[in-house]
Amino acid sequence: MRKVLCSIFGWMLGVGLAYASDLEEGLKAYEKRDTTQALQLFEKACNGGIAEGCFNLGVLYKKGEEVKQDLTQALQLFEKACNGNIAEGCYNLGFMYYKGEGIKQDFTQAVQLFEKACNGGYAGGCSNLGVMYAKGEEVKQDLTKAFQLYEKACNGGYTVGCSNLGTLYAKGKGAKQDLAKAFQLYEKACNGGDAGGCYNLGFMYVKGEGVKQDSFKAVQLFEKACNVGIAGGCFNLGILYYKGEGAKQDNAKALGL
């Protein structure tokens, strides 16, 4: 499951104005890279009942920014945020249960938390829940349900969901095979910053599936995927350099990838 922690964000509550002000000032400090000040302010906001403060503090503990990385503490803070109806907190908590980070791996808890995040309006929760339905992890495998969840995630602006939805269209699982639709979804995912979408799009250009075959375009897309750590993108880019397809033949560059 290719998911990362949510970024620092700045919703405001309509209660506890003093502590809400701490949250706002903490966000400003974080934007200025004053993580020490941000940490103190998020902690103050969290202790004052501002669930967003707990969430942001949890992100810092998870990343080990200005504090020693502490997964147990991060888990507790995300739980507090989730209980305060912060959907992203539920997502991050579910992700930690899924991966077994800071706590024993528990797919049952992960399913429940991703579902709560999805129902709470965070599209990443829908996408991750879709992955679990697609794989049949702690739930009965249901590709139609996975399709619906990926679609909800994609429509909610979560680009990984678009890429996952594209894969179902490409394979004809959970929906009738539609390579043109798969291409559109991979393109949307790639343009939205999902490297997996760029990789899948490059593969379609290589094969000429859903689009006219174009090795030059494939090279660009595999390179984009490779640059952010998608091993398949590096491998395929190396193959194209080795063959001299879409780029000048270059064995040294091929071996370097």
C-alpha positions in Angstrom: 0.0 0.0 0.0 1.7 3.0 -1.4 0.5 5.7 1.2 2.3 8.4 3.2 1.4 10.4 6.3 -0.9 13.4 5.7 0.7 16.8 5.5 0.4 19.4 8.2 -2.9 21.2 7.7 -4.7 24.1 9.2 -8.4 23.6 9.9 -9.8 25.7 12.7 -12.4 24.8 15.4 -15.1 27.2 16.3 -14.4 26.7 20.1 -11.5 27.2 22.3 -10.3 30.3 20.5 -7.1 30.7 22.6 -6.0 27.2 21.8 -7.2 27.5 18.2 -4.9 30.5 18.0 -2.0 28.3 19.2 -2.8 26.0 16.3 -2.8 28.8 13.8 0.5 30.2 15.2 1.9 26.7 15.1 1.1 26.3 11.5 2.7 29.6 10.7 5.8 28.6 12.6 6.0 25.3 10.7 5.7 27.1 7.4 8.7 29.2 8.5 10.6 26.0 9.4 10.6 26.9 13.1 9.7 23.3 14.0 10.6 23.9 17.7 8.0 26.6 18.1 5.5 24.6 16.0 5.9 21.6 18.3 5.3 23.6 21.4 2.2 25.3 20.0 0.7 22.1 18.6 1.2 20.4 22.0 -0.5 23.3 23.7 -3.4 23.2 21.3 -3.7 19.5 21.7 -3.8 19.7 25.4 -6.4 22.4 25.1 -8.7 20.1 23.2 -8.0 21.1 19.7 -7.9 17.8 17.8 -6.1 19.3 14.8 -3.2 20.2 17.1 -3.0 16.5 18.2 -2.9 15.4 14.6 -0.1 17.8 13.6 1.8 16.9 16.7 1.4 13.3 15.7 2.9 14.0 12.3 6.0 15.5 13.9 6.5 12.5 16.2 6.0 10.1 13.3 8.5 11.9 11.2 10.9 12.6 14.1 10.9 16.4 13.4 12.4 18.3 16.3 11.6 15.4 18.6 13.0 11.9 18.7 10.8 9.7 16.5 8.3 8.0 18.7 5.7 5.8 16.9 3.8 4.9 20.1 3.4 8.6 20.8 2.4 9.3 17.2 -0.2 6.5 17.4 -1.7 7.9 20.6 -2.0 11.4 19.1 -3.5 10.2 15.9 -6.0 8.2 18.0 -6.9 11.4 19.9 -7.3 13.3 16.6 -9.5 10.5 15.1 -11.7 10.5 18.2 -12.0 14.2 17.7 -13.4 13.6 14.2 -10.3 14.4 12.2 -10.6 12.1 9.3 -6.9 12.3 8.4 -6.1 11.2 12.0 -8.2 8.1 11.4 -6.4 7.5 8.1 -2.9 7.8 9.7 -3.9 5.6 12.6 -5.3 3.0 10.2 -2.1 3.1 8.2 -0.1 2.4 11.3 -2.3 -0.5 12.2 -2.0 -1.8 8.6 1.8 -1.6 8.6 2.3 -2.6 12.3 4.1 0.6 13.1 4.1 1.4 16.9 1.6 -1.3 17.5 0.9 -4.9 16.5 -0.4 -5.3 12.9 -4.1 -5.4 12.9 -6.0 -5.5 9.6 -9.4 -5.5 11.4 -8.6 -2.1 13.0 -7.2 -0.8 9.7 -10.4 -1.6 7.9 -12.5 0.1 10.5 -10.3 3.2 10.6 -10.0 3.6 6.8 -13.7 3.3 6.6 -14.2 6.0 9.2 -11.7 8.2 7.4 -13.5 7.6 4.1 -16.9 8.3 5.6 -15.4 11.4 7.3 -14.5 12.9 3.9 -10.8 11.9 3.5 -10.4 10.3 0.1 -7.2 8.5 1.1 -9.2 6.4 3.5 -11.5 5.4 0.6 -8.5 4.4 -1.6 -6.8 2.3 1.2 -10.1 0.6 2.0 -10.4 -0.2 -1.7 -7.0 -1.8 -1.7 -8.0 -4.0 1.2 -11.2 -5.1 -0.6 -9.2 -5.7 -3.8 -6.8 -7.9 -2.0 -9.3 -9.5 0.4 -7.4 -8.4 3.5 -9.6 -9.0 6.5 -12.7 -8.5 4.3 -14.1 -10.8 1.6 -12.5 -9.9 -1.7 -14.9 -7.7 -3.6 -13.6 -6.0 -6.8 -16.8 -4.2 -7.4 -16.6 -2.6 -3.9 -12.9 -1.8 -4.6 -13.9 -0.1 -7.8 -16.5 2.0 -6.0 -14.0 3.1 -3.4 -11.3 3.9 -5.8 -13.8 6.0 -7.8 -14.8 7.9 -4.7 -11.2 8.5 -3.8 -10.4 9.7 -7.4 -13.4 12.0 -7.5 -12.2 13.3 -4.1 -8.9 14.4 -5.5 -6.8 11.5 -4.2 -4.6 10.6 -7.2 -3.5 7.2 -6.0 -7.2 6.2 -6.2 -7.3 7.3 -9.8 -4.3 5.1 -10.6 -5.8 2.1 -8.8 -9.1 2.7 -10.6 -7.2 2.8 -13.9 -5.7 -0.6 -13.2 -9.1 -2.1 -12.7 -10.2 -0.7 -16.0 -7.0 -1.9 -17.7 -7.5 -5.4 -16.4 -11.2 -5.5 -16.7 -11.7 -6.3 -13.0 -14.6 -4.8 -11.2 -15.6 -3.2 -14.4 -15.6 -3.9 -18.2 -12.2 -3.5 -19.6 -11.7 -0.1 -21.1 -8.1 0.8 -22.0 -9.0 4.4 -23.1 -10.5 5.0 -19.6 -7.5 3.5 -17.9 -5.3 5.8 -19.9 -7.3 8.8 -18.9 -7.1 7.8 -15.2 -3.4 7.1 -15.2 -2.8 10.5 -16.9 -4.9 12.2 -14.3 -3.0 10.4 -11.5 0.4 11.3 -13.1 -0.5 14.9 -13.6 -1.7 15.0 -10.0 1.7 13.9 -8.7 1.3 10.1 -8.4 4.4 8.5 -9.7 2.7 5.1 -10.0 0.3 6.7 -12.4 3.2 8.0 -14.5 4.7 4.5 -14.5 1.4 2.9 -15.6 1.0 5.6 -18.2 4.5 4.9 -19.6 3.7 1.3 -19.8 0.6 2.0 -21.9 2.7 4.2 -24.3 5.3 1.4 -24.7 2.6 -1.2 -25.5 0.4 1.2 -27.4 -2.6 0.2 -25.2 -5.3 2.8 -25.1 -3.1 5.3 -26.9 -0.8 5.4 -30.0 2.6 3.7 -29.3 5.2 6.3 -28.3 8.5 5.2 -26.9 9.7 8.8 -26.5 6.8 9.6 -24.3 7.4 6.4 -22.4 11.0 7.4 -21.6 9.8 10.7 -20.1 7.2 9.0 -18.0 9.4 6.2 -16.7 12.1 8.8 -15.9 9.5 10.8 -13.9 8.6 7.6 -12.0 12.2 6.6 -11.5 13.2 10.0 -10.1 10.8 9.5 -7.2 11.8 5.9 -6.4 9.5 3.7 -8.5 11.8 0.8 -9.2 9.8 -0.4 -12.2 10.2 3.0 -13.8 14.0 2.8 -13.5 14.0 -0.8 -14.8 11.9 0.0 -17.8 13.8 3.2 -18.5 17.0 1.1 -18.5 15.5 -1.3 -21.0 14.6 1.5 -23.4 18.1 3.0 -23.1 19.6 -0.4 -23.8 17.4 -0.9 -26.8 17.7 2.7 -28.0 13.9 3.1 -28.1 12.6 6.5 -27.3 16.2 7.7 -26.5 19.7 7.4 -27.9 21.1 3.9 -27.2 23.2 4.1 -24.1 24.5 0.9 -22.4 26.2 2.8 -19.6 23.1 4.7 -18.7 21.0 1.5 -18.9 23.3 -0.3 -16.5 23.3 2.7 -14.1 19.5 2.5 -13.8 
